[in-house]
Amino acid sequence: MKQSDLLNKLGLGADGVVLPTGLARVKNEPVRVYNGFLQSIMHYGYVDLKDRLNAGDALTMERDLDNAYDFFAVGVFWKGVKIGYLPSTENIVIANLLDSGVSMHAYIGQIDQQANPQHALSVAIFTDIVVALPAISSKFAPKQPEMRKVYQSA
């Protein structure tokens, strides 16, 4: 990448500098990206594990790149045992996030042992995003414009 391209992407190009004001801190905020049921649980360990599974248990997810039926297949595991897949109608975003290396956390949502297997085991998936917070002393700071553009002199 050329230096001029990098400077333009950073807002430091020939047009000037864009200076944000009022943002002094950030925090990680968990965001739920999926809340739904697993599919194919009867083909995997659910029948043998259902008495040991608990709501809130941590799960792991892995892309199943060799899946002949679903290009975006995401397998879900409890303590290393596959317990199902994310539904093929809802897995594209999660698969792309996993492929991009985005960190996600999955947990068992609800377990209903009396329900139809399609609705017996739900999962909640979260990822962290960075949220900008106002400066601690912004209440006492002098009023400033939200964004200002500083032009370079010619």
Secondary structure as GFF3:
##gff-version 3
##sequence-region A 1 154
A	DSSP	alpha_helix	3	9	.	.	.	ID=ss1
A	DSSP	beta_strand	17	20	.	.	.	ID=ss2
A	DSSP	beta_strand	23	37	.	.	.	ID=ss3
A	DSSP	three_ten_helix	41	43	.	.	.	ID=ss4
A	DSSP	alpha_helix	46	49	.	.	.	ID=ss5
A	DSSP	beta_strand	58	63	.	.	.	ID=ss6
A	DSSP	beta_strand	74	78	.	.	.	ID=ss7
A	DSSP	beta_strand	81	85	.	.	.	ID=ss8
A	DSSP	alpha_helix	92	99	.	.	.	ID=ss9
A	DSSP	beta_strand	104	111	.	.	.	ID=ss10
A	DSSP	three_ten_helix	117	119	.	.	.	ID=ss11
A	DSSP	beta_strand	121	134	.	.	.	ID=ss12
A	DSSP	beta_strand	147	150	.	.	.	ID=ss13
###
